[in-house]
């Protein structure tokens, strides 16, 4: 285990700069997820930490030691890839012990470490099998076992679950989190899936266009997004974002299309100004006297009901955790608690406090 620090890291490929002064502090034993849309720079940052790409400027420190110019093998890290990267001609035991053999670790010590890791990961009965004889989830465990036997200071995961089906991804998310708690190790985990980030992380780093937009716990990012991008990215379904103007008394909001949304009490820190109103789908309730909205589409998912509304010309998504007797084309009243609304500056995108 070790803390990890990234200081003002930049990375350029020729004339194209893909990371712009990234700062991240990761505590000893913390599970940190780098998340963002494709091309945001999260995998590039992970590769800089691993030493698979040369940093252009800035520093990377592991356990207080600058490792920015060190070879990957000298950084005391282990990486788990999306593709598993297992040797097809080696058994599970041989794959897991390969890095130890390369470091001239004694045979008895190799066997001990491999069996310990296999016990943690439930692979003891599979040590003599080859990768082709394993399921996707088992292969992913072998890839993790190969990292565990090295006893590194930091584990790096590069979208390790993207090749698995939905059910197995849920299972593996729980297993990786339990593994991290058992080993009490520092993990940096890259994903484009914000649900993975929300369910696994101690701390999330949200990135866009090579920059860090916000760092915080999952609930901090959910409850108080720093800007429109984070508000729209964190949460599923995504936050509804409506452009318009707050009333002078702060008790209502009029969208650019003319729809009026009333609040039960004054909520805006900036009455009378142009703003973007953020409403999370799961915060809506249906209530008499609410803002009239027409149902465009009903999507039952079993446990939940996802409904697309037309609110005065604005498309709105709402999520209800109950089965409601509603019909497409019906008009109902929508209400959101005053303490659940968010406001953002329409020009900068920054949260209005």
N, C-alpha and C positions, 0 to 999 in steps of 0.2 A: 504494500500500500504506500501511496505517496501523493502529496498535493501536486497539481499541475497548473502552470501559469502560462498564458499566451499574452505577450506584450507587443502591441502595435504591429502585429504581423501583417505583412503585405506579400502578395504573390503576383508576378506578372509572367505571362507567356508571350515573349516578344514585346510588342507594343500594347498588348491587351492586359490590363490590370484586372485581376479577378478577386483579389482580397484587398480591402482598403483599411488598414490600421485596425485590425481586430484585437480586442482585449477580452480575455476570459480568465477568471480565477476559479479553479476547481479544488475543493477541499479534499483532504485525505479521506478515502472511503466513500466519496460521493458518487452518485449515479447521475451523470449529466448527459442530456440528449441534445444534439444539434439538429434542428429541424428547420425546414423551409422548402419552398418550391424548387423544382429542378433548375439547376444552373445558378443557385444562390451562393455556392461556394462552400457548402458544408463538407462535402467529401474532399475537396481540396484542402480545407483546414485540417481534416483528419489525417490526410496524407503528409501534411507538413509536420504534424505531431509525431507521426510514425517514422519520418525521415525518408519516405518514398518520393517526396518532392523537395527540392531545395527552396528554402525560404529566401525571398528577395530582400526583405529588411524586417527588423524586429527580432524578438527573442522568444524561445520556448524553454521553459524551465520545468524539470521533473525533480521533485524532492529538493528544490532549492538550487539545483545544478543546471547551468545553461547547457542544453543539448542541441541547440539549433544547427550546429555544424558537425555533429557526431553521426557516424554510420548507424543505420537502424539497429544492428545487432548490439551496439554499445549503449542503447537508450534504456534497456531493461523494460521493454514494452512487449506485448503480445497482441496480435491482430487477428480478428475473425472476419473473413470475407463473405460477401454475398454468395459467391460461387462454391463455397466450402473449401475448394482447392485441395482435395484429398488425392493421394497417390493411388491410382486404381489397382496397381500390382502389389500393394502392401495391405496387410491385415489392419484391423482397427488398432490393435496394440502397436503395430509397427508405425502406423501413421501418428499415433499419439506420442510415441517415444522418439520420433525422428529428430526433433530439434535437440533432444538430450544426447543422442548419438553424435550429432554434429559438434556438440560441445565436449565430447570425450567424457561424458558422465559414465561411471561404472555400470556394468550390466545389472547388478543387484539393485543399485539405486534407481536405474531406469525402470525396472520392473515394479519397484515399490511405488514410485511416483505415478506410473501408469495405472496401477491397480487402485491407488487412492483416488485418482481422478475418475476412473471408471465407476468406482463405488458411489461417488458423489452424483454422477450423471446417469446412473442406472444402466451402465454399459458392460458390467462385469460378464454377463452371459454372451456378449457379442464380440469379445476381444479377438476371436479367431476368424471372424467373418471379414469379407472384403466389401469395399464401398458399394459395389453393384448389388450386394445382397441386403442392403439397408434401405429403410424408408427415408424420405426427405428429412423428417425430424430427427431420426437416428444419425444421419450424416451431419446434421447441424450440431448435435451433441458431441460427435467425434471431433469436429472442428474446434468446439469450445474446450474439449479435453486436451487437445494438442496445445492450446494456449495455457490451460491451467497448470500442466506439468512443469512449465517454465517458472512458475511462481513469480510473475513479473510485478513491477511496481504499478503499472497501469495497463488495463485491458482496453483495446480499441475495437469497436464493432462497426462495420460498414454495411448498413442495410441487410443484416443477416437473415431477416425473415421474409424478404420480398419474393423468394422463390417458393414459398409454402402456401398451401390453400388457407382459406379464411379460418376454418376451425383449428387447424394446426398452429396458425399464427397466434391465436388467443392462448393456446396451451403453452407455446414456447415463450410468449411474453412473461407468463407467470413463472416458468422454470428459470428464465434468465434472471428475473428479479429475486427469486429465492436463492439462486446461486450467488448473486452479489451479496445478499445478506449473510449467507453462510461463510463466504470467503472474506467478507468485510473489505473488499478491494475497491480501488478507484476505477470507474468505467466511464469512457466517452463513447457514446452511441449515436450513430448517424441514421436518420430515417427521414423520409418525406411524408410519413403517415403521422398526422398530429394526434391520432388516437393512441398510437404506440407511445408517443412522447408524453401524453397526459397520464397514461396508466403506469408508466415505468419510471419516470424521472423523479429524482429529488429536486433537480433544477433543470430548466429548459433554456436553451439559447436559440432564439428565433432569428434567422438570418434572411436577408434579401439583398440581391445584387452585390454580394461580397462584403456586406456590412452587418453588424449586429443591431437588430431593431429593439430587442428587449431581452433581459435575463431575469429569471425569477422562478419561483415554485410554480407548478401547474395551476394552482388555484389563484395565485397572484396574477398570472397572465390572463386567466379566465375572468376574474372579477374586476381587474383594473388594467386592461390593455393600454399600453403607452400611446398607441396610435391606431389609425384605421386599419392598417395592414395587419397588425397583430390581432385586433378585434375580429377581423374577417377570417384570419387564418386559424386561430385557436377556437375550437368548438365545432361540433358537428350535429346537425346541419350548421352552415355558416351563419354568422350574425347578419341580420338585415340592416342595411345602411341606407338611410333616406336623407336626401338633400332638401333643405328648406330653411325656415326662419322660426326662431323661438319668439313667443309672444312677449309683450312688454312686461306682463306680470309673471312670466315664467311658468304659467299653468297650462300652456298648450304649445303645439308645434304644427306649423303649416308647411306641407311639402311643396316642392316646386310645381307639382301637378295640381295643387289646390286642396289636397286632403288635410283635414284637421284632426289632430290626435290630442286628446285632452289628458291632462295629468290630475291626479287627485289632490296634489299639492304642488307648490312651486318647487321645481327641481333644478332649474338651469343656473349655473354660476354666471351666465352672461345673458340676461334677458334682452330681447329685442335684436339679437344679432343673427347673422347667417351661420348655420352650423350643419353638421351631419349627425343625425340621430341614429344611434345603434341600439337595436332591439334583438335580443337572443330569442330564437324560435321557441325554446322550452319555457320562456317566461310569460307567454301569452295565456290568458284565460278567456273564456267566452262569458260575457256578462251583459245583462240588460243595461242600456245606456252607454255601452262601450262604443268605440269608433266603428262605424258600419264598414263591413268588408264582405265581398262576394266570393264564395268558394269556387275556385277554378278547377282544382284537382284534389282528390282524396287518395292517399297512398297508405293503406294499412300494412303494417310490418309485423303484425302479431301482437307484441306487447305494447307497441306505440302506434300512434296515428299521426302521419305527416300530411299536412294540408297546405296547399298553395292557394293564397287569397289574392284578390284584386282589391287594393285599398285606394280608391280614388285615382286609379290609373297606375299605382305603384304595385309591383309584385311583392308579396310578403309570404314568407314561409313560417309556419307555426308547427310545433311538435307537442302533442298531447299524450300523456301517459295513461290514457283511459280510452275506452271505446265509446264514441259519441254518435248519437243518431242524427247524422247530418247528411245533406245531399249536395251534390255538385249543382251550382247555380243558385243556391240558397244564400241569403244575406244575413249575417249575424253581427253581434257587437264584440269587438276585440278590446281587451284591457290588459295593461302591463303595470305591475306595481311601480310606484314612483321611484323606489330605491333600486330598481333594476335597469334603469335607462342609462345610456352612455352618450356623451356628446364629444364630437371631434371638430377641429378646425378644418373647413373645407379646402383651404389652400395648403397648409403644411401637413395636414392629416393628424397632427398631434392631439392628444386628449385634452379636453377643456376641463380643468379642475374646478 
